[in-house]
Amino acid sequence: MKVGTLHFQITPGRTFVHLSLLLLVLIWVVPTAGLLISSLRDKDQLAFTGWWTALSTNERNEMVRTGKTENQVEQNGRFVISGQAFEPDSRIVKTYNTNFKKLDAYRAGEPITLKDGSVISLEKDGSYQRTSEKPIKEKRGKRLFYVAEVPPTFTLDNYREVLFSEGIAQSFLNTFVVTIPATVIPITIAAFAAYAFAWMNFPGRQWLFAVVVGLLVVPLQMSLIPLLTIYNNIGEVFGVSGKSYPGIWLAHTGFGLPLSIYLLRNYMSSLPKEVIESA
């Protein structure tokens, strides 16, 4: 008994097809993965860096203003203003300066002597301290510009904010009120049209079906404004607002009919004739 072996021949055409499919998969998967990763990232990181940097530590230029004159306290004969530039463990200060043009002039923890003789320092954990032998007199706090390393942060706060925000229940209700009728209505109408195209003989049937297929290639962006304008004009004639739920249902019906008719017609034409006659 001979056991046959399967031989797969690699041809340029097959290689091209496989590479094309792989490219299409990547075109769909990469943006989807980007959206998922972005939804789990911290808002601040999302505003400054792309989702592809989610697993790497990023550097960010930031500024903090120290405490005011009324925040100073006297300790061991020196006047001290201290505070925290950011939440602990959220980032690490690398360099800093009081001048935004030279951010790498001082390393974290290295003191800076100011013009009034006071000394200020910013530590890696974001804590700062300004000391002076005489009372510090400034209406506004001293500005510190620093470069910080921000580790990757993932959170569910974005989902919590959306799910528990005010009016989300009404938004879900609106979604169901729009999507369910906008799905049922075009499928119901398309079923009658598809049956006629599949089993009824009438003049111009093939031409009409060709028109339906041609409507599949019409971009939504091209037909959206003209179609909605027609709905608004018809609504004004009959005294009905085109911005109501029925107007939205009809708009979705108009966009969904070509594809629904095409799919249902192909399905019905594949059924045995005996099944249709027995019905």
C-alpha positions in Angstrom: 0.0 0.0 0.0 1.4 3.3 -1.1 0.9 6.4 1.0 0.6 9.5 -1.1 2.4 12.6 -0.2 1.2 16.1 -0.7 3.5 18.5 -2.5 3.0 22.3 -2.1 4.5 24.2 -5.0 5.5 27.8 -4.2 4.7 30.0 -7.1 5.0 33.8 -7.5 1.2 34.1 -7.8 0.6 32.2 -4.5 3.3 34.1 -2.7 1.7 37.4 -3.9 -1.7 36.3 -2.7 -0.4 35.3 0.7 1.5 38.5 1.1 -1.5 40.6 0.1 -3.7 38.8 2.7 -1.0 39.3 5.3 -0.9 43.0 4.4 -4.7 43.3 4.7 -4.7 41.6 8.0 -2.0 44.0 9.3 -4.0 47.0 8.0 -7.0 46.0 10.1 -5.2 44.5 13.2 -2.6 47.3 13.8 -5.1 50.2 14.2 -7.4 48.0 16.2 -4.6 47.1 18.6 -3.6 50.8 18.7 -7.1 51.8 19.8 -7.2 49.1 22.5 -3.8 50.0 23.9 -4.7 53.8 23.8 -7.9 53.1 25.8 -5.8 51.6 28.6 -3.2 54.3 28.7 -3.0 57.3 31.1 -4.5 60.5 29.6 -1.3 62.5 30.1 0.8 60.0 28.3 -1.8 59.6 25.6 -1.7 63.3 24.9 2.1 63.4 24.3 3.2 60.0 22.9 1.8 57.5 20.5 0.4 54.1 21.5 3.5 52.3 20.0 5.5 53.8 22.9 3.2 52.4 25.5 5.8 49.9 26.8 8.8 52.3 26.9 9.8 55.0 29.3 9.2 58.5 27.9 10.8 61.8 28.7 8.7 64.8 29.2 9.4 68.5 29.7 7.3 70.0 32.5 7.1 73.0 34.8 6.1 73.5 38.4 5.7 76.6 40.5 6.9 76.4 44.1 5.0 77.6 47.1 4.4 81.3 47.8 5.7 83.6 50.5 2.9 82.7 52.9 3.9 79.0 52.6 7.4 79.4 54.1 8.2 78.2 57.6 11.1 78.9 59.9 13.3 75.9 60.7 16.6 76.1 62.7 16.9 79.8 61.9 16.3 79.4 58.1 13.2 80.1 56.1 12.0 77.1 54.1 9.5 76.5 51.3 8.9 72.9 50.4 6.5 70.9 48.4 5.9 68.2 45.8 6.0 68.8 42.0 3.9 65.7 41.2 2.5 62.6 42.7 5.2 60.3 44.2 6.3 57.3 42.0 4.6 58.8 38.9 7.8 59.9 37.3 11.5 60.5 37.9 13.3 63.9 37.5 16.5 63.8 35.5 17.5 67.4 35.1 16.0 70.8 36.0 16.6 74.5 35.9 14.9 77.8 36.6 15.5 78.7 32.9 13.5 76.8 30.4 16.2 77.3 27.7 18.8 75.1 29.6 16.9 72.2 31.1 20.0 70.0 31.4 22.0 72.5 33.5 21.4 70.8 36.8 20.9 67.2 37.7 18.1 66.2 40.1 19.1 66.9 43.7 21.8 69.4 42.7 21.2 72.8 44.4 20.8 76.1 42.6 21.7 79.4 44.2 19.3 82.1 43.2 19.9 85.9 42.9 18.4 86.6 46.3 20.9 84.2 48.0 18.3 81.5 48.6 19.0 77.9 47.5 16.6 75.7 45.8 16.8 72.0 44.8 14.5 69.5 43.1 14.9 65.8 43.9 14.2 62.8 41.7 10.9 62.0 43.4 9.6 65.5 42.7 10.1 67.0 46.1 11.5 70.5 46.2 12.9 72.7 48.9 13.9 76.4 48.9 15.9 77.7 51.8 17.1 81.2 52.8 18.7 82.9 55.7 16.2 85.8 55.4 12.5 85.8 54.7 11.6 85.0 51.1 9.6 87.8 49.5 7.9 86.8 46.3 4.3 87.3 45.3 4.4 84.2 43.1 6.3 81.0 43.6 9.6 80.3 41.7 9.2 78.4 38.4 11.1 75.2 38.0 11.5 73.6 34.6 12.5 69.9 34.6 12.9 66.8 32.4 11.2 63.8 33.8 11.2 60.1 32.9 7.6 58.8 32.8 7.3 55.0 33.1 4.5 53.2 31.2 1.2 53.4 33.0 -2.0 51.5 32.3 -5.3 52.2 33.9 -9.1 51.6 33.6 -9.9 55.2 34.5 -10.9 56.0 30.8 -13.5 53.2 30.9 -14.8 54.3 34.4 -15.1 57.9 33.2 -17.2 56.8 30.2 -19.4 54.2 31.8 -20.2 56.2 34.9 -20.5 59.6 33.3 -23.8 61.5 33.3 -26.2 60.6 30.5 -24.6 57.3 29.5 -27.8 55.4 30.2 -29.7 57.7 27.7 -26.9 57.2 25.2 -27.3 53.4 25.4 -31.0 53.7 25.0 -30.6 55.9 21.9 -28.2 53.4 20.4 -30.8 50.6 20.7 -33.6 52.8 19.5 -31.6 53.6 16.4 -29.8 50.4 15.6 -32.6 47.8 16.0 -35.1 49.4 13.6 -32.3 50.5 11.3 -31.4 46.8 11.0 -34.8 45.3 10.8 -36.3 47.7 8.3 -33.7 47.4 5.5 -33.6 43.6 5.9 -37.4 43.3 5.7 -37.6 45.5 2.6 -34.6 43.8 1.0 -36.1 40.3 1.5 -39.0 41.2 -0.8 -36.7 42.8 -3.4 -34.3 39.9 -3.3 -37.1 37.4 -3.8 -38.2 39.3 -6.9 -34.7 39.4 -8.3 -34.1 35.7 -7.7 -37.4 34.1 -8.8 -39.6 36.5 -10.6 -39.2 37.3 -14.3 -40.0 40.9 -15.3 -38.6 43.3 -17.9 -35.3 45.0 -16.9 -34.6 42.6 -14.0 -30.9 42.2 -14.7 -30.5 46.0 -15.4 -32.1 46.8 -12.0 -30.0 44.3 -10.2 -26.9 45.8 -11.9 -27.9 49.2 -10.6 -28.2 47.8 -7.1 -24.7 46.3 -7.3 -23.4 49.6 -8.7 -24.8 51.4 -5.6 -22.5 49.2 -3.4 -19.4 51.1 -4.7 -20.9 54.6 -3.9 -18.9 56.0 -1.0 -20.9 56.9 2.1 -19.2 60.3 2.3 -20.5 61.2 -1.2 -24.1 60.3 -0.6 -24.6 61.3 3.0 -25.1 65.0 2.6 -27.3 64.8 -0.5 -29.5 62.1 1.0 -30.0 63.8 4.3 -30.8 67.1 2.5 -33.5 65.3 0.5 -34.9 63.9 3.8 -35.0 67.4 5.3 -36.8 68.8 2.2 -39.4 66.0 2.2 -40.0 66.5 5.9 -40.7 70.2 5.4 -43.2 69.3 2.7 -45.1 66.9 5.0 -44.5 68.9 8.2 -42.3 66.2 9.7 -38.9 66.8 11.1 -36.2 65.0 9.2 -34.1 64.9 12.4 -36.4 62.6 14.2 -36.0 58.8 14.8 -38.0 57.9 11.6 -35.7 60.1 9.6 -32.6 58.3 11.0 -34.2 54.9 10.4 -34.9 55.8 6.8 -31.4 57.2 6.3 -29.9 53.9 7.5 -32.4 52.0 5.3 -31.3 53.9 2.2 -27.6 53.1 2.9 -28.2 49.5 3.9 -30.6 48.4 1.1 -28.1 47.7 -1.7 -25.9 45.4 0.3 -28.9 43.7 1.9 -30.6 43.1 -1.5 -27.3 41.8 -3.0 -26.6 39.3 -0.2 -30.2 38.0 0.1 -30.6 37.7 -3.6 -27.5 35.5 -3.9 -28.7 33.4 -1.0 -32.2 33.0 -2.4 -31.0 32.1 -5.9 -28.9 29.3 -4.4 -32.0 27.6 -2.9 -33.5 24.6 -4.8 -36.5 25.6 -6.9 -38.5 22.8 -5.2 -38.2 24.5 -1.8 -39.7 27.7 -3.2 -42.5 25.8 -5.0 -43.3 23.8 -1.9 -43.6 27.0 0.1 
